[in-house]
Amino acid sequence: MFKKILIANRGEIALRIIRAAKELGIKTVAVFSEADRDSLHSILADEKICIGPAKASESYLNIPNIISAALITTAEAIHPGYGFLSENPRFPEICKQEGLIFLGPSASIMRVLGDKNRARQEMKKAKLPVLPGSDGIVEDIETAEKIAKKIGFPIILKATAGGGGKGMRIVRSLSNLEAQFNVAQNESNSAFGNPSLYIEKYIENGRHIEIQVIRDFNGHVLAFGERECSIQRKHQKILEETPSTFIDEKIRKKMIKSVETATEYINYHSLGTFEFLVDSKKNFYFMEANTRVQVEHPITEMAYGIDLIKEQIRIASGKDLHFSRDLDFIGHSIECRINAEDPDSFAPSPGKIDFLVFPGGEGIRIDSAAYQGWNIPPHYDSLIAKVISHAPTRKEAINKMKTALEMTTVVGVKTNIPLHLNILSNSNFLNGLYHTQFLENLLSQKVNE
Amino acid sequence: MKTKIDYKEISKLIDLLEKRNLVQFELELEDFKIKISREHKKQKVKEAPILPDSAQSDRITDKKEIIEKTEDKSEDNNLHFITSPMVGTFYRSSDPSSDPFVEIGEKIKKNQTLCIIEAMKLMNEIESNVEGTIEDILVKNGNPVEYGQKLFSIKTR
């Protein structure tokens, strides 16, 4: 097992990894920007190294400084967390060159899965169902029209370099195609420096369902029951739950099996997530794979009574996966992402937290790097806490979450807690009848009222 | 004796102050007192208080405070710190058998190499961005340094 690891991240995920390492008896090195000198991750790690100014491109994305920090502190491995460098294949490549273990998959796998079109083609070969669409990059409008006519509208144009909803356009008729094609190409080029698009059939009112998988370096693989992530705004997840009210045992088993097969087929190692779109007839289609730990991983941990990060660290040191194949859900879990933002306009609300009380009690887990008196820096994302509830049934988990959020007090910055309470009391949500357009609909209703 | 001083002469004095780069001039005679002071350009941005026009009588004392502050600060301003632009290992010489690039008390020029920071097996020469005298070397040879860490203090005057 490792003696010391470096965490190349900040905020709640850095703390989450520090906790896992401490429990395993591993020393931790935090890296921080000048804006994060007073952030909890740099306070609570065993060692800390300043790696640059506030701007992420010069600190949390600064590969030479992060690698140097690992070398001078004699850390053996680096955990990238999520965001920042976690999906940049250059990072594991350089780690390897410098004799450091990257806590994630290999650079080559990351390259394949990071290219959304290539990932789609690979998954087709791995027998995962993909949506009807183009066989590769669509270079021009003529080809786009041909494909659209073949698969039928609506279609979705997607950037192969994509992420976060950029370079993505839904097209409902031929007359809009050319304009949208050009817009998506331009947007993709300016966001990722790559205008390449591919086309998929668009599923109306689909559900975003994802499967967590873990595979050790000795070939043992295990996939878990689904996380339901359909409650999104602009492709950003807000609230997640597991299990989904929509997925039955038969589909679940099929999804788990397909993901395990695909993971073995591409020879993937470490933690990963396969994202699917599920239509109203419960057909599931591969969308993309995330080669890192997800923000919403705690709901799987709570519902299964496991620790994914500890296991990820253990297997990276060469150990066998020690989860049993008989693991099953023990109850229901929900996560609410608490962002420092205006609940109506969604504008970020950075600043000083003057007063802060988090709820506690049985079945409530808080993953947060916030504390009273902390100045939330404006340079990074607005997530200040994840409140996770766990209870024997969905109804109890919802009630527990509502109670917890009502007791959460944040003074000084605005949060989206009112939005969460609104979702949690919506009758469609309570009945489990929702899809990826749920939140947009809820918000437009509110405007109309 | 009655002293007569007119506007022209005052204006001359102000010019002199500026020419000689003086901060303050005070002249006290039996029945006459004049005090002219000038702010440091550097300070102006940060510390010059906005004075109401009616507060003429307070003006002189206010200015004096500023000058005192300026003097305090300018002592600090004479001390310049060279900070590390990267994370790495600090070396005072180009290799273990060579003499250090600089010693305490040594006069240094702008762009003179002061040390090496090794980062990912690359040797990065760190140069001084000021002229002055090495007041202190704040990191031991071979020790790790983080971004922004103070390496040298340099007296610039």
Chai-1 contact restraints between the chains, C-beta under 6 A:
chainA,res_idxA,chainB,res_idxB,connection_type,confidence,min_distance_angstrom,max_distance_angstrom,comment,restraint_id
A,I49,B,V87,contact,1.0,0.0,6.0,A-B,restraint_1
A,I49,B,E146,contact,1.0,0.0,6.0,A-B,restraint_2
A,C50,B,E146,contact,1.0,0.0,6.0,A-B,restraint_3
A,C50,B,Y147,contact,1.0,0.0,6.0,A-B,restraint_4
A,C50,B,G148,contact,1.0,0.0,6.0,A-B,restraint_5
A,I51,B,V87,contact,1.0,0.0,6.0,A-B,restraint_6
A,I51,B,Y147,contact,1.0,0.0,6.0,A-B,restraint_7
A,G52,B,Y147,contact,1.0,0.0,6.0,A-B,restraint_8
A,P64,B,A119,contact,1.0,0.0,6.0,A-B,restraint_9
A,P64,B,M120,contact,1.0,0.0,6.0,A-B,restraint_10
A,N65,B,M86,contact,1.0,0.0,6.0,A-B,restraint_11
A,N65,B,V87,contact,1.0,0.0,6.0,A-B,restraint_12
A,I67,B,M120,contact,1.0,0.0,6.0,A-B,restraint_13
A,S68,B,V87,contact,1.0,0.0,6.0,A-B,restraint_14
A,S68,B,G88,contact,1.0,0.0,6.0,A-B,restraint_15
A,S68,B,A119,contact,1.0,0.0,6.0,A-B,restraint_16
A,S68,B,M120,contact,1.0,0.0,6.0,A-B,restraint_17
A,A69,B,V87,contact,1.0,0.0,6.0,A-B,restraint_18
A,I72,B,T89,contact,1.0,0.0,6.0,A-B,restraint_19
A,I72,B,P144,contact,1.0,0.0,6.0,A-B,restraint_20
